[in-house]
């Protein structure tokens, strides 16, 4: 991959604000699993301090795209990625890049809550410890508290930090995983259907949290729920059969899509 500098997407829709800053730029991204091509020439900008929702039918490539952004696809032996993925103008696929550091900078929250089999405290403290972000216990305590506060969980767990994280409810576990992700000072948070395993009340709490977090982070969320995409995102990208069909302001995508495939998916004619 080349170390290239790009402007905004080619022919951006008229509702785009040219003053926005692209945190992540992806150009001509193709992904292959063996002989099967999962993504085809994807060009997409992710803007700072916005929530970008990736929508589309199952198997359309949205999670594959998400996993490219912090090289999670590296763990799949048969996966091959081509094209350019730039974070703050730097190619994330250069051979000398520290992937561990990249994944701290671009954190991820998965579909199913996956707290470590450790205490609530140690779940959040794990990343700061391995990255050397705290000089002592007092500083670590502060990071843990601030992370839990930002994840909207501190008041619920402050008196039981030594209890196992796996003992929390599903919604609390997911907020714990969000606290764990932000404890290492990421700039981007990737969320792969973070509410699909949660009840409506827990889902509403996570959605409120996403809206709060975008003040400090750039967020990309894969969701199977178009209602959720409409509620939490500022931009929406529609994927179909490995292609990025359309991207734009969320309101524009949902009320006046440019492509008939987008219209068909949103109105429930397929998907």
Order of alpha helices (4+ residues) and beta strands (2+ residues): beta-beta-beta-alpha-beta-beta-alpha-beta-alpha-alpha-alpha-alpha-beta-alpha-beta-alpha-beta-beta-alpha-alpha
